[in-house]
Amino acid sequence: MVEKSLDLDGANARLDSALDRLERQLRETRQQLGTASELELKVQHLSKERSRLADELEKTTARATDIEKSAKQVSLRIMGAMEKVQMALNGESEAS
């Protein structure tokens, strides 16, 4: 009878140990799932932010191109005006 009692006590101890491991594993899994969900939300947020920044970059690049073209036109006009002023100072007419 004592032998059966020891076997039962040992079985109970092993069961308690297995249940403790299972509970620990469940807590860890819940934490990992929570972390995975948080990471997924962060990835979604970063993806949206990346798209927004890509759109903004595209618009800014187009605007910079327009400004560059305008700057070239202004530069050509200034150079033309400077030539006319120089000709006027030299007493030359535009028709010459």
Z-matrix of the N, CA and C atoms (Angstrom, degrees):
N
C 1 1.435
C 2 1.525 1 110.50
N 3 1.325 2 117.48 1 -37.16
C 4 1.448 3 122.67 2 179.58
C 5 1.525 4 109.11 3 -64.19
N 6 1.328 5 116.16 4 -37.63
C 7 1.460 6 121.87 5 -179.61
C 8 1.525 7 110.32 6 -62.82
N 9 1.318 8 118.05 7 -43.85
C 10 1.459 9 121.83 8 178.23
C 11 1.524 10 110.71 9 -64.37
N 12 1.314 11 117.06 10 -37.19
C 13 1.457 12 121.90 11 179.22
C 14 1.525 13 110.24 12 -64.73
N 15 1.352 14 116.61 13 -41.00
C 16 1.458 15 120.28 14 178.31
C 17 1.528 16 110.50 15 -66.60
N 18 1.324 17 116.00 16 -40.38
C 19 1.466 18 119.58 17 178.00
C 20 1.524 19 110.90 18 -63.45
N 21 1.324 20 116.11 19 -40.84
C 22 1.457 21 120.92 20 179.45
C 23 1.527 22 110.48 21 -67.46
N 24 1.333 23 116.80 22 -41.01
C 25 1.469 24 120.23 23 177.84
C 26 1.529 25 110.55 24 -64.06
N 27 1.308 26 116.31 25 -42.24
C 28 1.469 27 120.92 26 178.39
C 29 1.522 28 111.19 27 -64.07
N 30 1.324 29 115.92 28 -41.26
C 31 1.460 30 120.63 29 179.39
C 32 1.524 31 110.14 30 -65.36
N 33 1.328 32 116.09 31 -41.16
C 34 1.466 33 120.19 32 177.78
C 35 1.524 34 110.82 33 -63.64
N 36 1.330 35 116.75 34 -40.77
C 37 1.470 36 120.83 35 179.02
C 38 1.526 37 110.20 36 -64.29
N 39 1.327 38 116.50 37 -43.43
C 40 1.470 39 120.19 38 178.69
C 41 1.531 40 110.85 39 -64.81
N 42 1.325 41 116.73 40 -39.24
C 43 1.458 42 121.33 41 178.45
C 44 1.528 43 110.29 42 -65.22
N 45 1.337 44 116.74 43 -44.69
C 46 1.462 45 120.32 44 177.54
C 47 1.527 46 110.67 45 -60.09
N 48 1.317 47 115.86 46 -43.65
C 49 1.467 48 120.83 47 179.54
C 50 1.525 49 110.82 48 -63.26
N 51 1.312 50 116.47 49 -43.30
C 52 1.469 51 120.61 50 179.26
C 53 1.528 52 110.90 51 -65.00
N 54 1.336 53 116.97 52 -39.88
C 55 1.458 54 120.77 53 178.49
C 56 1.537 55 110.60 54 -66.00
N 57 1.330 56 116.67 55 -39.69
C 58 1.468 57 120.34 56 176.87
C 59 1.534 58 110.71 57 -61.51
N 60 1.327 59 116.06 58 -45.39
C 61 1.480 60 119.63 59 178.31
C 62 1.522 61 110.81 60 -61.86
N 63 1.326 62 116.17 61 -41.61
C 64 1.457 63 120.83 62 179.45
C 65 1.532 64 110.63 63 -62.63
N 66 1.320 65 117.51 64 -44.65
C 67 1.463 66 121.54 65 178.98
C 68 1.527 67 110.81 66 -62.98
N 69 1.335 68 116.85 67 -42.45
C 70 1.474 69 120.71 68 177.34
C 71 1.529 70 110.23 69 -61.03
N 72 1.315 71 115.28 70 -44.48
C 73 1.467 72 120.28 71 -179.71
C 74 1.529 73 110.48 72 -63.48
N 75 1.321 74 117.80 73 -39.93
C 76 1.461 75 121.48 74 177.97
C 77 1.524 76 110.84 75 -63.42
N 78 1.342 77 117.92 76 -43.87
C 79 1.463 78 120.77 77 177.62
C 80 1.527 79 110.97 78 -60.37
N 81 1.331 80 115.97 79 -45.40
C 82 1.465 81 119.99 80 179.85
C 83 1.529 82 111.06 81 -63.09
N 84 1.326 83 115.88 82 -41.11
C 85 1.468 84 119.89 83 179.53
C 86 1.519 85 110.63 84 -64.57
N 87 1.332 86 117.07 85 -42.33
C 88 1.469 87 120.57 86 177.40
C 89 1.525 88 111.06 87 -61.04
N 90 1.335 89 116.29 88 -42.95
C 91 1.466 90 120.19 89 178.41
C 92 1.527 91 110.50 90 -62.79
N 93 1.323 92 116.34 91 -43.26
C 94 1.465 93 119.86 92 -179.68
C 95 1.525 94 111.13 93 -65.61
N 96 1.329 95 116.48 94 -39.37
C 97 1.461 96 119.69 95 177.87
C 98 1.522 97 110.28 96 -65.39
N 99 1.328 98 115.65 97 -40.78
C 100 1.465 99 119.34 98 176.83
C 101 1.510 100 110.44 99 -61.89
N 102 1.323 101 117.26 100 -43.91
C 103 1.457 102 121.56 101 178.99
C 104 1.521 103 110.40 102 -64.57
N 105 1.316 104 116.94 103 -41.06
C 106 1.466 105 120.65 104 179.05
C 107 1.528 106 110.54 105 -62.98
N 108 1.326 107 116.55 106 -41.11
C 109 1.467 108 120.19 107 178.85
C 110 1.524 109 110.67 108 -64.74
N 111 1.330 110 115.74 109 -42.11
C 112 1.465 111 119.71 110 178.04
C 113 1.518 112 110.53 111 -63.14
N 114 1.328 113 116.60 112 -42.64
C 115 1.469 114 120.21 113 178.94
C 116 1.526 115 111.15 114 -64.00
N 117 1.320 116 116.32 115 -39.46
C 118 1.459 117 119.82 116 179.02
C 119 1.524 118 110.65 117 -62.73
N 120 1.329 119 116.94 118 -42.21
C 121 1.461 120 120.88 119 177.57
C 122 1.529 121 110.58 120 -63.47
N 123 1.334 122 116.66 121 -41.36
C 124 1.461 123 120.31 122 178.61
C 125 1.531 124 110.94 123 -64.17
N 126 1.329 125 116.33 124 -40.78
C 127 1.465 126 120.26 125 178.61
C 128 1.526 127 110.14 126 -63.57
N 129 1.322 128 117.16 127 -42.60
C 130 1.462 129 120.51 128 177.67
C 131 1.522 130 110.50 129 -61.74
N 132 1.315 131 116.54 130 -43.79
C 133 1.466 132 121.00 131 178.91
C 134 1.525 133 110.29 132 -62.49
N 135 1.324 134 116.58 133 -45.80
C 136 1.463 135 120.27 134 179.81
C 137 1.526 136 111.46 135 -64.28
N 138 1.312 137 116.79 136 -35.65
C 139 1.462 138 120.78 137 178.09
C 140 1.532 139 110.87 138 -64.94
N 141 1.321 140 116.43 139 -43.35
C 142 1.466 141 120.53 140 176.99
C 143 1.524 142 110.48 141 -63.71
N 144 1.338 143 115.49 142 -42.67
C 145 1.455 144 120.42 143 179.74
C 146 1.530 145 110.56 144 -63.66
N 147 1.324 146 116.55 145 -40.10
C 148 1.465 147 121.39 146 178.13
C 149 1.519 148 110.27 147 -62.04
N 150 1.319 149 117.34 148 -44.13
C 151 1.467 150 121.10 149 178.48
C 152 1.522 151 110.96 150 -62.13
N 153 1.315 152 115.84 151 -43.08
C 154 1.460 153 120.10 152 179.59
C 155 1.533 154 110.44 153 -62.88
N 156 1.326 155 115.79 154 -44.62
C 157 1.458 156 119.88 155 179.57
C 158 1.526 157 111.75 156 -66.15
N 159 1.333 158 117.36 157 -36.34
C 160 1.463 159 120.70 158 177.56
C 161 1.526 160 110.32 159 -64.09
N 162 1.326 161 116.96 160 -41.91
C 163 1.470 162 120.69 161 176.94
C 164 1.527 163 110.43 162 -63.39
N 165 1.311 164 115.61 163 -44.21
C 166 1.462 165 120.20 164 179.85
C 167 1.527 166 110.72 165 -63.00
N 168 1.316 167 116.93 166 -41.52
C 169 1.464 168 121.31 167 178.17
C 170 1.522 169 110.81 168 -62.54
N 171 1.319 170 116.41 169 -42.18
C 172 1.463 171 120.70 170 179.26
C 173 1.531 172 110.69 171 -61.71
N 174 1.320 173 116.37 172 -45.17
C 175 1.466 174 120.54 173 179.06
C 176 1.530 175 110.91 174 -64.65
N 177 1.333 176 115.91 175 -42.28
C 178 1.463 177 120.16 176 -179.67
C 179 1.520 178 111.22 177 -65.55
N 180 1.320 179 116.31 178 -39.92
C 181 1.464 180 120.52 179 178.23
C 182 1.525 181 110.63 180 -63.72
N 183 1.320 182 116.80 181 -42.82
C 184 1.467 183 120.30 182 177.72
C 185 1.526 184 110.31 183 -62.98
N 186 1.319 185 116.55 184 -42.49
C 187 1.469 186 120.79 185 178.87
C 188 1.532 187 110.53 186 -63.64
N 189 1.326 188 117.32 187 -41.43
C 190 1.468 189 121.11 188 178.70
C 191 1.525 190 110.63 189 -63.16
N 192 1.311 191 117.10 190 -38.97
C 193 1.464 192 121.17 191 177.70
C 194 1.528 193 110.31 192 -63.33
N 195 1.334 194 116.31 193 -43.87
C 196 1.473 195 120.53 194 177.85
C 197 1.530 196 110.66 195 -62.17
N 198 1.317 197 116.62 196 -42.69
C 199 1.469 198 120.49 197 -179.84
C 200 1.526 199 110.10 198 -64.54
N 201 1.326 200 116.48 199 -40.66
C 202 1.469 201 120.34 200 179.46
C 203 1.531 202 110.63 201 -62.45
N 204 1.323 203 116.77 202 -43.35
C 205 1.467 204 120.18 203 178.04
C 206 1.526 205 110.70 204 -62.36
N 207 1.337 206 115.42 205 -43.98
C 208 1.466 207 119.71 206 179.24
C 209 1.526 208 110.76 207 -63.07
N 210 1.325 209 116.59 208 -40.90
C 211 1.470 210 120.49 209 179.69
C 212 1.529 211 110.67 210 -62.71
N 213 1.308 212 117.53 211 -39.23
C 214 1.465 213 120.79 212 178.21
C 215 1.528 214 110.33 213 -64.68
N 216 1.334 215 116.44 214 -42.46
C 217 1.460 216 120.37 215 179.03
C 218 1.531 217 110.52 216 -63.76
N 219 1.311 218 116.60 217 -43.80
C 220 1.465 219 120.98 218 179.09
C 221 1.528 220 109.54 219 -62.32
N 222 1.312 221 116.52 220 -43.00
C 223 1.466 222 120.88 221 179.62
C 224 1.532 223 110.81 222 -60.34
N 225 1.333 224 116.13 223 -44.03
C 226 1.469 225 119.37 224 178.43
C 227 1.527 226 111.15 225 -63.04
N 228 1.312 227 117.39 226 -40.26
C 229 1.459 228 120.87 227 179.14
C 230 1.530 229 110.94 228 -65.82
N 231 1.318 230 116.03 229 -42.16
C 232 1.474 231 119.83 230 178.46
C 233 1.519 232 109.96 231 -62.86
N 234 1.316 233 116.98 232 -43.82
C 235 1.467 234 119.70 233 179.03
C 236 1.530 235 110.89 234 -62.38
N 237 1.331 236 116.37 235 -40.63
C 238 1.465 237 120.33 236 176.96
C 239 1.522 238 111.44 237 -62.11
N 240 1.325 239 115.75 238 -43.44
C 241 1.466 240 120.24 239 179.18
C 242 1.522 241 110.65 240 -64.82
N 243 1.341 242 115.78 241 -40.00
C 244 1.465 243 119.44 242 178.68
C 245 1.532 244 111.23 243 -63.58
N 246 1.319 245 116.84 244 -38.11
C 247 1.467 246 120.73 245 177.72
C 248 1.533 247 110.71 246 -64.28
N 249 1.340 248 114.83 247 -41.42
C 250 1.464 249 118.86 248 179.46
C 251 1.531 250 110.66 249 -65.26
N 252 1.333 251 116.72 250 -42.30
C 253 1.464 252 120.45 251 178.28
C 254 1.527 253 109.44 252 -62.27
N 255 1.323 254 117.12 253 -44.25
C 256 1.465 255 121.22 254 179.68
C 257 1.529 256 110.72 255 -61.22
N 258 1.323 257 115.28 256 -41.96
C 259 1.484 258 119.43 257 179.26
C 260 1.531 259 109.50 258 -64.55
N 261 1.349 260 116.41 259 -41.45
C 262 1.449 261 119.32 260 179.53
C 263 1.521 262 111.13 261 -65.05
N 264 1.302 263 117.10 262 -39.28
C 265 1.457 264 120.30 263 178.43
C 266 1.539 265 111.45 264 -66.59
N 267 1.297 266 115.58 265 -31.32
C 268 1.466 267 120.95 266 179.53
C 269 1.533 268 111.54 267 -84.05
N 270 1.312 269 117.14 268 -3.62
C 271 1.449 270 121.35 269 179.50
C 272 1.515 271 112.96 270 78.61
N 273 1.284 272 118.32 271 19.21
C 274 1.466 273 122.44 272 179.96
C 275 1.523 274 108.32 273 -92.67
N 276 1.302 275 116.03 274 151.30
C 277 1.461 276 119.44 275 174.43
C 278 1.520 277 108.78 276 -100.85
N 279 1.320 278 116.10 277 161.59
C 280 1.489 279 120.92 278 -177.76
C 281 1.517 280 110.02 279 -68.04
N 282 1.259 281 118.04 280 -28.78
C 283 1.469 282 120.52 281 -175.67
C 284 1.523 283 112.16 282 -72.59
N 285 1.326 284 117.97 283 -22.67
C 286 1.467 285 120.69 284 -176.91
C 287 1.487 286 112.70 285 -63.94
